[in-house]
Amino acid sequence: MSILLKSTLPIIIAISIGIWFSGEYTRKLDEEYFIGDMRNKFQRAAALMAGLVSVGVAVKDVQDIDATIKQYVLN
């Protein structure tokens, strides 16, 4: 093998491994961000729904609770 091939092959392998690790790290960061974002949206939606139906639950008005939930889901 020529000296050029012997010296460039380890460099190409090292660059390939570095690219793979950086891609995996980026994928992990994106996954954590989107899961956290989904969790925050779910918590806000649950808190909003609890606030919307709290009056209906307090007075035990099932029709009001049902209408509120249907209206929220349709929007």
PyMOL Python script that loads the backbone (N, CA, C, O; Angstrom):
from pymol import cmd

cmd.read_pdbstr("""\
ATOM      1  N   MET A   1       0.846  -1.185   0.000  1.00  0.00           N
ATOM      2  CA  MET A   1       0.000   0.000   0.000  1.00  0.00           C
ATOM      3  C   MET A   1       0.881   1.234   0.000  1.00  0.00           C
ATOM      4  O   MET A   1       1.965   1.263   0.582  1.00  0.00           O
ATOM      5  N   SER A   2       0.387   2.219  -0.655  1.00  0.00           N
ATOM      6  CA  SER A   2       1.170   3.451  -0.719  1.00  0.00           C
ATOM      7  C   SER A   2       1.062   4.217   0.593  1.00  0.00           C
ATOM      8  O   SER A   2       0.134   4.012   1.375  1.00  0.00           O
ATOM      9  N   ILE A   3       2.003   5.082   0.814  1.00  0.00           N
ATOM     10  CA  ILE A   3       2.041   5.876   2.043  1.00  0.00           C
ATOM     11  C   ILE A   3       0.837   6.812   2.127  1.00  0.00           C
ATOM     12  O   ILE A   3       0.353   7.097   3.222  1.00  0.00           O
ATOM     13  N   LEU A   4       0.348   7.292   0.984  1.00  0.00           N
ATOM     14  CA  LEU A   4      -0.811   8.183   0.961  1.00  0.00           C
ATOM     15  C   LEU A   4      -2.053   7.445   1.443  1.00  0.00           C
ATOM     16  O   LEU A   4      -2.825   7.981   2.238  1.00  0.00           O
ATOM     17  N   LEU A   5      -2.250   6.220   0.968  1.00  0.00           N
ATOM     18  CA  LEU A   5      -3.401   5.428   1.373  1.00  0.00           C
ATOM     19  C   LEU A   5      -3.304   5.050   2.850  1.00  0.00           C
ATOM     20  O   LEU A   5      -4.313   5.059   3.555  1.00  0.00           O
ATOM     21  N   LYS A   6      -2.123   4.722   3.318  1.00  0.00           N
ATOM     22  CA  LYS A   6      -1.925   4.360   4.721  1.00  0.00           C
ATOM     23  C   LYS A   6      -2.215   5.532   5.658  1.00  0.00           C
ATOM     24  O   LYS A   6      -2.683   5.326   6.778  1.00  0.00           O
ATOM     25  N   SER A   7      -1.945   6.737   5.219  1.00  0.00           N
ATOM     26  CA  SER A   7      -2.150   7.889   6.091  1.00  0.00           C
ATOM     27  C   SER A   7      -3.573   8.442   6.001  1.00  0.00           C
ATOM     28  O   SER A   7      -4.070   9.009   6.974  1.00  0.00           O
ATOM     29  N   THR A   8      -4.227   8.292   4.876  1.00  0.00           N
ATOM     30  CA  THR A   8      -5.577   8.855   4.751  1.00  0.00           C
ATOM     31  C   THR A   8      -6.658   7.920   5.273  1.00  0.00           C
ATOM     32  O   THR A   8      -7.713   8.387   5.704  1.00  0.00           O
ATOM     33  N   LEU A   9      -6.426   6.630   5.248  1.00  0.00           N
ATOM     34  CA  LEU A   9      -7.442   5.688   5.713  1.00  0.00           C
ATOM     35  C   LEU A   9      -7.788   5.892   7.188  1.00  0.00           C
ATOM     36  O   LEU A   9      -8.974   5.930   7.515  1.00  0.00           O
ATOM     37  N   PRO A  10      -6.814   6.026   8.100  1.00  0.00           N
ATOM     38  CA  PRO A  10      -7.188   6.288   9.509  1.00  0.00           C
ATOM     39  C   PRO A  10      -7.894   7.631   9.696  1.00  0.00           C
ATOM     40  O   PRO A  10      -8.758   7.769  10.562  1.00  0.00           O
ATOM     41  N   ILE A  11      -7.527   8.603   8.893  1.00  0.00           N
ATOM     42  CA  ILE A  11      -8.188   9.910   8.993  1.00  0.00           C
ATOM     43  C   ILE A  11      -9.645   9.788   8.563  1.00  0.00           C
ATOM     44  O   ILE A  11     -10.527  10.341   9.219  1.00  0.00           O
ATOM     45  N   ILE A  12      -9.908   9.081   7.485  1.00  0.00           N
ATOM     46  CA  ILE A  12     -11.280   8.888   7.001  1.00  0.00           C
ATOM     47  C   ILE A  12     -12.097   8.107   8.026  1.00  0.00           C
ATOM     48  O   ILE A  12     -13.257   8.436   8.278  1.00  0.00           O
ATOM     49  N   ILE A  13     -11.509   7.094   8.607  1.00  0.00           N
ATOM     50  CA  ILE A  13     -12.216   6.311   9.628  1.00  0.00           C
ATOM     51  C   ILE A  13     -12.512   7.176  10.858  1.00  0.00           C
ATOM     52  O   ILE A  13     -13.613   7.108  11.405  1.00  0.00           O
ATOM     53  N   ALA A  14     -11.562   7.973  11.290  1.00  0.00           N
ATOM     54  CA  ALA A  14     -11.767   8.840  12.453  1.00  0.00           C
ATOM     55  C   ALA A  14     -12.850   9.882  12.180  1.00  0.00           C
ATOM     56  O   ALA A  14     -13.683  10.158  13.044  1.00  0.00           O
ATOM     57  N   ILE A  15     -12.838  10.450  10.997  1.00  0.00           N
ATOM     58  CA  ILE A  15     -13.870  11.436  10.640  1.00  0.00           C
ATOM     59  C   ILE A  15     -15.242  10.771  10.595  1.00  0.00           C
ATOM     60  O   ILE A  15     -16.223  11.348  11.063  1.00  0.00           O
ATOM     61  N   SER A  16     -15.320   9.571  10.040  1.00  0.00           N
ATOM     62  CA  SER A  16     -16.592   8.853   9.967  1.00  0.00           C
ATOM     63  C   SER A  16     -17.132   8.551  11.363  1.00  0.00           C
ATOM     64  O   SER A  16     -18.324   8.721  11.619  1.00  0.00           O
ATOM     65  N   ILE A  17     -16.266   8.106  12.255  1.00  0.00           N
ATOM     66  CA  ILE A  17     -16.693   7.827  13.630  1.00  0.00           C
ATOM     67  C   ILE A  17     -17.133   9.113  14.327  1.00  0.00           C
ATOM     68  O   ILE A  17     -18.129   9.115  15.050  1.00  0.00           O
ATOM     69  N   GLY A  18     -16.412  10.183  14.118  1.00  0.00           N
ATOM     70  CA  GLY A  18     -16.793  11.471  14.709  1.00  0.00           C
ATOM     71  C   GLY A  18     -18.141  11.962  14.201  1.00  0.00           C
ATOM     72  O   GLY A  18     -18.953  12.469  14.974  1.00  0.00           O
ATOM     73  N   ILE A  19     -18.375  11.812  12.913  1.00  0.00           N
ATOM     74  CA  ILE A  19     -19.672  12.210  12.336  1.00  0.00           C
ATOM     75  C   ILE A  19     -20.789  11.370  12.920  1.00  0.00           C
ATOM     76  O   ILE A  19     -21.857  11.891  13.240  1.00  0.00           O
ATOM     77  N   TRP A  20     -20.553  10.070  13.063  1.00  0.00           N
ATOM     78  CA  TRP A  20     -21.592   9.196  13.606  1.00  0.00           C
ATOM     79  C   TRP A  20     -21.924   9.595  15.048  1.00  0.00           C
ATOM     80  O   TRP A  20     -23.097   9.706  15.405  1.00  0.00           O
ATOM     81  N   PHE A  21     -20.886   9.814  15.885  1.00  0.00           N
ATOM     82  CA  PHE A  21     -21.128  10.200  17.281  1.00  0.00           C
ATOM     83  C   PHE A  21     -21.831  11.553  17.382  1.00  0.00           C
ATOM     84  O   PHE A  21     -22.704  11.732  18.231  1.00  0.00           O
ATOM     85  N   SER A  22     -21.467  12.493  16.539  1.00  0.00           N
ATOM     86  CA  SER A  22     -22.133  13.797  16.596  1.00  0.00           C
ATOM     87  C   SER A  22     -23.586  13.687  16.150  1.00  0.00           C
ATOM     88  O   SER A  22     -24.449  14.381  16.687  1.00  0.00           O
ATOM     89  N   GLY A  23     -23.867  12.826  15.181  1.00  0.00           N
ATOM     90  CA  GLY A  23     -25.253  12.604  14.768  1.00  0.00           C
ATOM     91  C   GLY A  23     -26.082  11.972  15.857  1.00  0.00           C
ATOM     92  O   GLY A  23     -27.227  12.367  16.075  1.00  0.00           O
ATOM     93  N   GLU A  24     -25.525  10.998  16.541  1.00  0.00           N
ATOM     94  CA  GLU A  24     -26.243  10.353  17.641  1.00  0.00           C
ATOM     95  C   GLU A  24     -26.481  11.329  18.798  1.00  0.00           C
ATOM     96  O   GLU A  24     -27.549  11.318  19.410  1.00  0.00           O
ATOM     97  N   TYR A  25     -25.501  12.160  19.091  1.00  0.00           N
ATOM     98  CA  TYR A  25     -25.649  13.150  20.163  1.00  0.00           C
ATOM     99  C   TYR A  25     -26.735  14.169  19.801  1.00  0.00           C
ATOM    100  O   TYR A  25     -27.542  14.548  20.650  1.00  0.00           O
ATOM    101  N   THR A  26     -26.750  14.603  18.559  1.00  0.00           N
ATOM    102  CA  THR A  26     -27.770  15.547  18.107  1.00  0.00           C
ATOM    103  C   THR A  26     -29.151  14.916  18.160  1.00  0.00           C
ATOM    104  O   THR A  26     -30.113  15.569  18.564  1.00  0.00           O
ATOM    105  N   ARG A  27     -29.262  13.659  17.759  1.00  0.00           N
ATOM    106  CA  ARG A  27     -30.543  12.958  17.811  1.00  0.00           C
ATOM    107  C   ARG A  27     -31.031  12.855  19.245  1.00  0.00           C
ATOM    108  O   ARG A  27     -32.220  13.034  19.508  1.00  0.00           O
ATOM    109  N   LYS A  28     -30.122  12.567  20.183  1.00  0.00           N
ATOM    110  CA  LYS A  28     -30.497  12.457  21.590  1.00  0.00           C
ATOM    111  C   LYS A  28     -30.976  13.800  22.136  1.00  0.00           C
ATOM    112  O   LYS A  28     -31.978  13.861  22.848  1.00  0.00           O
ATOM    113  N   LEU A  29     -30.264  14.867  21.805  1.00  0.00           N
ATOM    114  CA  LEU A  29     -30.677  16.198  22.266  1.00  0.00           C
ATOM    115  C   LEU A  29     -32.039  16.577  21.704  1.00  0.00           C
ATOM    116  O   LEU A  29     -32.881  17.106  22.431  1.00  0.00           O
ATOM    117  N   ASP A  30     -32.268  16.313  20.416  1.00  0.00           N
ATOM    118  CA  ASP A  30     -33.562  16.617  19.814  1.00  0.00           C
ATOM    119  C   ASP A  30     -34.682  15.817  20.464  1.00  0.00           C
ATOM    120  O   ASP A  30     -35.762  16.348  20.724  1.00  0.00           O
ATOM    121  N   GLU A  31     -34.423  14.550  20.723  1.00  0.00           N
ATOM    122  CA  GLU A  31     -35.436  13.705  21.353  1.00  0.00           C
ATOM    123  C   GLU A  31     -35.784  14.214  22.743  1.00  0.00           C
ATOM    124  O   GLU A  31     -36.961  14.292  23.097  1.00  0.00           O
ATOM    125  N   GLU A  32     -34.776  14.561  23.535  1.00  0.00           N
ATOM    126  CA  GLU A  32     -35.032  15.089  24.874  1.00  0.00           C
ATOM    127  C   GLU A  32     -35.803  16.403  24.816  1.00  0.00           C
ATOM    128  O   GLU A  32     -36.693  16.639  25.633  1.00  0.00           O
ATOM    129  N   TYR A  33     -35.465  17.259  23.853  1.00  0.00           N
ATOM    130  CA  TYR A  33     -36.149  18.549  23.726  1.00  0.00           C
ATOM    131  C   TYR A  33     -37.620  18.329  23.372  1.00  0.00           C
ATOM    132  O   TYR A  33     -38.503  18.919  23.994  1.00  0.00           O
ATOM    133  N   PHE A  34     -37.885  17.479  22.371  1.00  0.00           N
ATOM    134  CA  PHE A  34     -39.264  17.295  21.926  1.00  0.00           C
ATOM    135  C   PHE A  34     -40.103  16.553  22.960  1.00  0.00           C
ATOM    136  O   PHE A  34     -41.290  16.844  23.108  1.00  0.00           O
ATOM    137  N   ILE A  35     -39.511  15.603  23.675  1.00  0.00           N
ATOM    138  CA  ILE A  35     -40.259  14.921  24.734  1.00  0.00           C
ATOM    139  C   ILE A  35     -40.582  15.897  25.863  1.00  0.00           C
ATOM    140  O   ILE A  35     -41.693  15.885  26.394  1.00  0.00           O
ATOM    141  N   GLY A  36     -39.622  16.739  26.231  1.00  0.00           N
ATOM    142  CA  GLY A  36     -39.879  17.749  27.252  1.00  0.00           C
ATOM    143  C   GLY A  36     -40.933  18.753  26.817  1.00  0.00           C
ATOM    144  O   GLY A  36     -41.768  19.175  27.617  1.00  0.00           O
ATOM    145  N   ASP A  37     -40.893  19.134  25.543  1.00  0.00           N
ATOM    146  CA  ASP A  37     -41.878  20.068  25.005  1.00  0.00           C
ATOM    147  C   ASP A  37     -43.272  19.440  25.018  1.00  0.00           C
ATOM    148  O   ASP A  37     -44.245  20.098  25.388  1.00  0.00           O
ATOM    149  N   MET A  38     -43.371  18.178  24.618  1.00  0.00           N
ATOM    150  CA  MET A  38     -44.659  17.491  24.646  1.00  0.00           C
ATOM    151  C   MET A  38     -45.181  17.362  26.070  1.00  0.00           C
ATOM    152  O   MET A  38     -46.378  17.522  26.312  1.00  0.00           O
ATOM    153  N   ARG A  39     -44.286  17.073  27.018  1.00  0.00           N
ATOM    154  CA  ARG A  39     -44.684  16.943  28.415  1.00  0.00           C
ATOM    155  C   ARG A  39     -45.222  18.280  28.942  1.00  0.00           C
ATOM    156  O   ARG A  39     -46.232  18.311  29.645  1.00  0.00           O
ATOM    157  N   ASN A  40     -44.550  19.371  28.601  1.00  0.00           N
ATOM    158  CA  ASN A  40     -45.018  20.696  29.040  1.00  0.00           C
ATOM    159  C   ASN A  40     -46.365  21.037  28.437  1.00  0.00           C
ATOM    160  O   ASN A  40     -47.233  21.573  29.126  1.00  0.00           O
ATOM    161  N   LYS A  41     -46.554  20.735  27.155  1.00  0.00           N
ATOM    162  CA  LYS A  41     -47.846  21.008  26.514  1.00  0.00           C
ATOM    163  C   LYS A  41     -48.958  20.175  27.135  1.00  0.00           C
ATOM    164  O   LYS A  41     -50.072  20.662  27.330  1.00  0.00           O
ATOM    165  N   PHE A  42     -48.650  18.914  27.445  1.00  0.00           N
ATOM    166  CA  PHE A  42     -49.652  18.066  28.077  1.00  0.00           C
ATOM    167  C   PHE A  42     -50.018  18.592  29.458  1.00  0.00           C
ATOM    168  O   PHE A  42     -51.193  18.608  29.825  1.00  0.00           O
ATOM    169  N   GLN A  43     -49.025  19.020  30.225  1.00  0.00           N
ATOM    170  CA  GLN A  43     -49.306  19.547  31.563  1.00  0.00           C
ATOM    171  C   GLN A  43     -50.131  20.823  31.490  1.00  0.00           C
ATOM    172  O   GLN A  43     -51.036  21.021  32.300  1.00  0.00           O
ATOM    173  N   ARG A  44     -49.829  21.699  30.520  1.00  0.00           N
ATOM    174  CA  ARG A  44     -50.626  22.924  30.369  1.00  0.00           C
ATOM    175  C   ARG A  44     -52.051  22.597  29.959  1.00  0.00           C
ATOM    176  O   ARG A  44     -52.998  23.208  30.454  1.00  0.00           O
ATOM    177  N   ALA A  45     -52.210  21.624  29.044  1.00  0.00           N
ATOM    178  CA  ALA A  45     -53.556  21.249  28.605  1.00  0.00           C
ATOM    179  C   ALA A  45     -54.347  20.625  29.752  1.00  0.00           C
ATOM    180  O   ALA A  45     -55.535  20.905  29.908  1.00  0.00           O
ATOM    181  N   ALA A  46     -53.703  19.790  30.546  1.00  0.00           N
ATOM    182  CA  ALA A  46     -54.388  19.174  31.684  1.00  0.00           C
ATOM    183  C   ALA A  46     -54.782  20.227  32.720  1.00  0.00           C
ATOM    184  O   ALA A  46     -55.871  20.164  33.289  1.00  0.00           O
ATOM    185  N   ALA A  47     -53.902  21.186  32.962  1.00  0.00           N
ATOM    186  CA  ALA A  47     -54.225  22.252  33.918  1.00  0.00           C
ATOM    187  C   ALA A  47     -55.362  23.122  33.392  1.00  0.00           C
ATOM    188  O   ALA A  47     -56.247  23.522  34.150  1.00  0.00           O
ATOM    189  N   LEU A  48     -55.335  23.411  32.104  1.00  0.00           N
ATOM    190  CA  LEU A  48     -56.418  24.206  31.510  1.00  0.00           C
ATOM    191  C   LEU A  48     -57.740  23.464  31.596  1.00  0.00           C
ATOM    192  O   LEU A  48     -58.764  24.053  31.942  1.00  0.00           O
ATOM    193  N   MET A  49     -57.723  22.166  31.279  1.00  0.00           N
ATOM    194  CA  MET A  49     -58.950  21.377  31.338  1.00  0.00           C
ATOM    195  C   MET A  49     -59.474  21.304  32.769  1.00  0.00           C
ATOM    196  O   MET A  49     -60.681  21.392  32.995  1.00  0.00           O
ATOM    197  N   ALA A  50     -58.577  21.143  33.728  1.00  0.00           N
ATOM    198  CA  ALA A  50     -59.005  21.099  35.127  1.00  0.00           C
ATOM    199  C   ALA A  50     -59.635  22.424  35.535  1.00  0.00           C
ATOM    200  O   ALA A  50     -60.629  22.445  36.261  1.00  0.00           O
ATOM    201  N   GLY A  51     -59.063  23.522  35.074  1.00  0.00           N
ATOM    202  CA  GLY A  51     -59.634  24.825  35.382  1.00  0.00           C
ATOM    203  C   GLY A  51     -60.982  25.042  34.725  1.00  0.00           C
ATOM    204  O   GLY A  51     -61.878  25.650  35.311  1.00  0.00           O
ATOM    205  N   LEU A  52     -61.125  24.543  33.507  1.00  0.00           N
ATOM    206  CA  LEU A  52     -62.388  24.734  32.783  1.00  0.00           C
ATOM    207  C   LEU A  52     -63.536  23.936  33.394  1.00  0.00           C
ATOM    208  O   LEU A  52     -64.670  24.414  33.432  1.00  0.00           O
ATOM    209  N   VAL A  53     -63.257  22.747  33.863  1.00  0.00           N
ATOM    210  CA  VAL A  53     -64.345  21.907  34.375  1.00  0.00           C
ATOM    211  C   VAL A  53     -64.496  21.987  35.888  1.00  0.00           C
ATOM    212  O   VAL A  53     -65.372  21.326  36.445  1.00  0.00           O
ATOM    213  N   SER A  54     -63.672  22.771  36.565  1.00  0.00           N
ATOM    214  CA  SER A  54     -63.725  22.800  38.030  1.00  0.00           C
ATOM    215  C   SER A  54     -65.067  23.321  38.546  1.00  0.00           C
ATOM    216  O   SER A  54     -65.583  22.815  39.543  1.00  0.00           O
ATOM    217  N   VAL A  55     -65.629  24.312  37.886  1.00  0.00           N
ATOM    218  CA  VAL A  55     -66.923  24.848  38.325  1.00  0.00           C
ATOM    219  C   VAL A  55     -68.013  23.802  38.135  1.00  0.00           C
ATOM    220  O   VAL A  55     -68.859  23.613  39.009  1.00  0.00           O
ATOM    221  N   GLY A  56     -67.991  23.123  36.989  1.00  0.00           N
ATOM    222  CA  GLY A  56     -68.984  22.072  36.747  1.00  0.00           C
ATOM    223  C   GLY A  56     -68.864  20.923  37.723  1.00  0.00           C
ATOM    224  O   GLY A  56     -69.872  20.339  38.123  1.00  0.00           O
ATOM    225  N   VAL A  57     -67.655  20.594  38.108  1.00  0.00           N
ATOM    226  CA  VAL A  57     -67.450  19.522  39.085  1.00  0.00           C
ATOM    227  C   VAL A  57     -67.937  19.966  40.453  1.00  0.00           C
ATOM    228  O   VAL A  57     -68.528  19.178  41.190  1.00  0.00           O
ATOM    229  N   ALA A  58     -67.693  21.219  40.794  1.00  0.00           N
ATOM    230  CA  ALA A  58     -68.101  21.718  42.114  1.00  0.00           C
ATOM    231  C   ALA A  58     -69.619  21.695  42.271  1.00  0.00           C
ATOM    232  O   ALA A  58     -70.126  21.384  43.349  1.00  0.00           O
ATOM    233  N   VAL A  59     -70.346  22.022  41.202  1.00  0.00           N
ATOM    234  CA  VAL A  59     -71.810  22.042  41.288  1.00  0.00           C
ATOM    235  C   VAL A  59     -72.422  20.763  40.732  1.00  0.00           C
ATOM    236  O   VAL A  59     -73.645  20.642  40.666  1.00  0.00           O
ATOM    237  N   LYS A  60     -71.590  19.812  40.334  1.00  0.00           N
ATOM    238  CA  LYS A  60     -72.011  18.504  39.817  1.00  0.00           C
ATOM    239  C   LYS A  60     -72.932  18.648  38.605  1.00  0.00           C
ATOM    240  O   LYS A  60     -73.962  17.980  38.510  1.00  0.00           O
ATOM    241  N   ASP A  61     -72.542  19.537  37.675  1.00  0.00           N
ATOM    242  CA  ASP A  61     -73.307  19.748  36.451  1.00  0.00           C
ATOM    243  C   ASP A  61     -72.646  18.960  35.319  1.00  0.00           C
ATOM    244  O   ASP A  61     -71.698  19.434  34.694  1.00  0.00           O
ATOM    245  N   VAL A  62     -73.152  17.758  35.065  1.00  0.00           N
ATOM    246  CA  VAL A  62     -72.550  16.852  34.093  1.00  0.00           C
ATOM    247  C   VAL A  62     -72.674  17.410  32.674  1.00  0.00           C
ATOM    248  O   VAL A  62     -71.749  17.264  31.876  1.00  0.00           O
ATOM    249  N   GLN A  63     -73.788  18.039  32.351  1.00  0.00           N
ATOM    250  CA  GLN A  63     -73.974  18.600  31.011  1.00  0.00           C
ATOM    251  C   GLN A  63     -72.969  19.713  30.733  1.00  0.00           C
ATOM    252  O   GLN A  63     -72.444  19.815  29.624  1.00  0.00           O
ATOM    253  N   ASP A  64     -72.701  20.541  31.730  1.00  0.00           N
ATOM    254  CA  ASP A  64     -71.733  21.622  31.566  1.00  0.00           C
ATOM    255  C   ASP A  64     -70.323  21.056  31.367  1.00  0.00           C
ATOM    256  O   ASP A  64     -69.571  21.540  30.522  1.00  0.00           O
ATOM    257  N   ILE A  65     -69.972  20.043  32.138  1.00  0.00           N
ATOM    258  CA  ILE A  65     -68.659  19.409  31.990  1.00  0.00           C
ATOM    259  C   ILE A  65     -68.527  18.787  30.609  1.00  0.00           C
ATOM    260  O   ILE A  65     -67.505  18.950  29.942  1.00  0.00           O
ATOM    261  N   ASP A  66     -69.566  18.074  30.181  1.00  0.00           N
ATOM    262  CA  ASP A  66     -69.542  17.424  28.860  1.00  0.00           C
ATOM    263  C   ASP A  66     -69.434  18.466  27.746  1.00  0.00           C
ATOM    264  O   ASP A  66     -68.664  18.285  26.804  1.00  0.00           O
ATOM    265  N   ALA A  67     -70.192  19.541  27.846  1.00  0.00           N
ATOM    266  CA  ALA A  67     -70.138  20.595  26.825  1.00  0.00           C
ATOM    267  C   ALA A  67     -68.774  21.268  26.797  1.00  0.00           C
ATOM    268  O   ALA A  67     -68.258  21.572  25.721  1.00  0.00           O
ATOM    269  N   THR A  68     -68.191  21.502  27.951  1.00  0.00           N
ATOM    270  CA  THR A  68     -66.876  22.136  28.031  1.00  0.00           C
ATOM    271  C   THR A  68     -65.809  21.247  27.399  1.00  0.00           C
ATOM    272  O   THR A  68     -64.969  21.725  26.637  1.00  0.00           O
ATOM    273  N   ILE A  69     -65.842  19.955  27.717  1.00  0.00           N
ATOM    274  CA  ILE A  69     -64.855  19.038  27.162  1.00  0.00           C
ATOM    275  C   ILE A  69     -65.025  18.912  25.651  1.00  0.00           C
ATOM    276  O   ILE A  69     -64.034  18.914  24.921  1.00  0.00           O
ATOM    277  N   LYS A  70     -66.263  18.803  25.170  1.00  0.00           N
ATOM    278  CA  LYS A  70     -66.492  18.720  23.724  1.00  0.00           C
ATOM    279  C   LYS A  70     -66.017  19.964  23.001  1.00  0.00           C
ATOM    280  O   LYS A  70     -65.413  19.872  21.932  1.00  0.00           O
ATOM    281  N   GLN A  71     -66.287  21.134  23.580  1.00  0.00           N
ATOM    282  CA  GLN A  71     -65.869  22.378  22.967  1.00  0.00           C
ATOM    283  C   GLN A  71     -64.330  22.476  22.927  1.00  0.00           C
ATOM    284  O   GLN A  71     -63.754  22.927  21.937  1.00  0.00           O
ATOM    285  N   TYR A  72     -63.682  22.049  24.015  1.00  0.00           N
ATOM    286  CA  TYR A  72     -62.215  22.086  24.062  1.00  0.00           C
ATOM    287  C   TYR A  72     -61.607  21.132  23.048  1.00  0.00           C
ATOM    288  O   TYR A  72     -60.627  21.468  22.383  1.00  0.00           O
ATOM    289  N   VAL A  73     -62.186  19.941  22.926  1.00  0.00           N
ATOM    290  CA  VAL A  73     -61.654  18.943  21.997  1.00  0.00           C
ATOM    291  C   VAL A  73     -61.863  19.391  20.550  1.00  0.00           C
ATOM    292  O   VAL A  73     -60.990  19.186  19.708  1.00  0.00           O
ATOM    293  N   LEU A  74     -62.996  19.991  20.261  1.00  0.00           N
ATOM    294  CA  LEU A  74     -63.271  20.442  18.890  1.00  0.00           C
ATOM    295  C   LEU A  74     -62.347  21.581  18.453  1.00  0.00           C
ATOM    296  O   LEU A  74     -62.038  21.720  17.270  1.00  0.00           O
ATOM    297  N   ASN A  75     -61.913  22.386  19.414  1.00  0.00           N
ATOM    298  CA  ASN A  75     -61.002  23.479  19.072  1.00  0.00           C
ATOM    299  C   ASN A  75     -59.621  22.945  18.924  1.00  0.00           C
ATOM    300  O   ASN A  75     -58.694  23.702  18.636  1.00  0.00           O
TER     301      ASN A  75
END
""", "prot")
cmd.dss("prot")
cmd.show_as("cartoon", "prot")
cmd.util.cbc("prot")
cmd.orient("prot")
